[in-house]
Amino acid sequence: MCRYEGYDERVVTLVDEQLSIGSYPDRWRTAAMVLIDSVVRLLPGCLAGTSAEIESYSLPNVLEYPQYTRPEEYRGLSVPKVLLSDITSK
């Protein structure tokens, strides 16, 4: 299977719109999956409740808050105590 460095610059004159998912090494399949995921999220009923409205890309100049999951401690790094409830600390 062939892998290309980029695309022929002449293609730019043939398209209505260009999309970028960032500047990093990628394969076309991955780029296609990112585009499909982005479009599908806009379909009514795809996301629960107001999920799409509170995504970091939907809010101006806002990044999401840090995310934590289990285990409570990993390689000496702990989830902040304020985020632990009685249920998770048992």
C-alpha positions in Angstrom: 0.0 0.0 0.0 1.4 3.4 -0.9 2.0 6.1 1.6 2.2 9.7 0.6 4.1 12.7 2.1 1.1 15.0 1.5 -1.2 15.9 -1.4 -0.6 17.5 -4.7 -0.9 21.3 -4.2 -2.9 21.5 -7.4 -5.8 19.7 -5.6 -6.5 22.9 -3.7 -7.9 24.5 -6.8 -10.4 21.6 -7.1 -12.0 21.7 -3.7 -14.6 23.9 -2.1 -13.2 23.6 1.5 -10.2 22.3 3.2 -10.2 20.8 6.7 -7.3 20.4 9.1 -7.1 18.1 12.1 -3.6 19.3 13.0 -0.1 19.1 11.9 1.2 15.7 12.8 2.2 12.4 11.1 -1.1 10.6 10.2 -2.6 8.1 7.8 -5.6 9.0 5.7 -7.7 6.4 7.5 -7.2 8.1 10.9 -8.0 11.5 9.4 -11.2 10.1 7.9 -12.2 8.6 11.3 -11.6 12.0 13.0 -13.7 13.7 10.4 -16.5 11.1 10.6 -16.6 11.4 14.4 -16.8 15.2 14.3 -19.7 15.2 11.9 -21.6 12.4 13.6 -21.5 14.2 16.9 -23.6 16.9 15.2 -26.5 14.5 14.4 -29.5 14.9 16.7 -29.6 12.2 19.4 -26.0 11.2 18.9 -24.8 12.6 22.2 -26.7 12.4 25.5 -28.3 15.6 26.8 -26.2 18.7 26.5 -22.9 17.0 26.0 -22.1 18.8 22.7 -22.8 22.2 24.3 -20.3 21.8 27.0 -17.4 20.3 25.0 -14.2 22.4 25.2 -14.3 23.2 21.5 -17.8 24.7 21.9 -16.7 27.2 24.4 -14.5 30.2 23.6 -11.0 30.0 24.9 -11.8 27.2 27.4 -10.0 23.9 27.8 -11.6 21.1 29.7 -10.7 20.6 33.4 -8.2 17.8 34.3 -9.7 14.3 34.0 -9.1 11.5 36.6 -10.0 7.9 36.7 -9.1 4.7 38.6 -6.9 3.7 40.3 -6.8 6.4 42.9 -3.0 6.3 42.9 -0.8 5.5 39.9 3.0 5.6 40.1 2.9 7.8 43.2 0.4 10.3 41.6 -2.9 10.6 43.4 -6.4 11.8 42.5 -7.0 15.0 44.4 -8.8 14.2 47.7 -11.5 16.8 47.0 -12.6 14.6 44.1 -12.9 11.5 46.2 -16.2 10.6 47.8 -16.9 8.0 50.5 -18.0 5.6 47.8 -14.8 5.7 45.8 -12.5 5.7 48.8 -13.8 2.3 50.1 
